[in-house]
Amino acid sequence: MPPARGAAASAGARIGRLGCARDGERRIGAHVELFAHRHVVVVPAGIGMAPPVRARGAYVRAARCSYPVRTREPTGLLELDPRAGPFTLGDLFAIWGQPLSAARLAGFRAPPGTHVAAYLDGRPWPGDPRALPLRRHAVIVLEVAGHVPPHATYRFPSEL
Amino acid sequence: MRALLALLLGVAVLAAAAPAVLADADPPSDVLLLQSVYYPYQPPVSDKLRRTLDGVVAESRKAGYPVKVALVESQVDLGAIPQLFGRPAEYTPFLGREIAFKSKDPLLVIMPAGIATYNVSAKAQQAIQGIKIDVSKQSDGLVAAAIEAIPKMATASGHPVAAVPVPSSGGGKKGGGGTSPLIVFGAPVLLVALAALVAALRRRGDDEEDDGDEPAPAEASS
């Protein structure tokens, strides 16, 4: 599992147009699932949450400050602050500090002659995966080096 | 023509027998890669019951019987496969296969509809046959059933674990009027312990482990 934070997010520094701020507003949900070699790649809790953080098991409950895109649980559930949107999947990976392109998915590279496959709501996304829109209840699947039939829907917690 | 019909029938049977979905996007399959128990979203489990179950799971592991537990109270707990809610016998092997690349520990799944297991001996399955789930207590009822089940499964599998009484739910809050002797005599001790805890927390590094429901270091969790 890749670490939840790169250097910029660990420092709470501005990442592109996105800053780290005290939170309190209602957030909306989106879901991202990653696969490499047909195995799940866990999206860690604590992406977009600057330390010190308060954790409970595999969950992160709170932090010094949060970016408008964050994860508090290791399930791929994203919490988005709609005031700072619109967001793309590139924003998530920039805050996470992990590479994303047609050839790279976090620490994994697409084998020669293949590329990172992206799906939005179960449908193939033909363009740059970084441009995938992170809108309310978007269901995104990324795959590299193998295919897993993507899901099209996700049951979100009512508060998101 | 008959051969073609037979072939089509065979394909249809295979399709019906296949899992409903293949992509794993159910929260327990991610969480159980990182910790031993998946707790449901809503309603939240009381702290007292959570601590008790975490303790039982730790004792079971110490006794040589590590176990994974998924407590599924509603469809939300199943993410992309809500259709398996209420069908523990179908969901449990599916979940077991999802996490098999990382863990082949005995797996216990509890839903309001029932209990199911995977990677578990026949004796262990038999040992938990009579356990009742108090569905009126929702998430806490699932936890109570797990607290009862795990020692029985471990013991039946040759790894004795003592049964633990199930605490009453309610987050450890005490009701009733008057001042209890525990508060009168325990308060000074508690204050000293709290002061020590605060000092310890200040010394801790960036990532903290939280066992309670205290507010965030700076930012309130939403």
Interface residues (C-beta under 8 A of the other chain):
Chain A: M1 S10 R22 D23 G24 E25 R26 R27 H31 E33 F35 H39 V40 V42 V43 G46 P51 P52 V53 R54 A55 R56 G57 A58 R61 A62 A63 R64 C65 S66 R72 E73 P74 T75 G76 L77 E79 V139 V141 V148 P149 P150 H151 T153 Y154 R155 F156 P157 S158
Chain B: V21 L22 A23 D24 A25 P27 S29 D30 V31 L33 L34 Q35 V37 Y41 Q42 Q75 V76 L78 G79 A80 I81 P82 E98 F101 R204 G205 D206 D207 E208 E209 D210 D211 E214 P215 A216 P217 A218 E219 A220 S221 S222
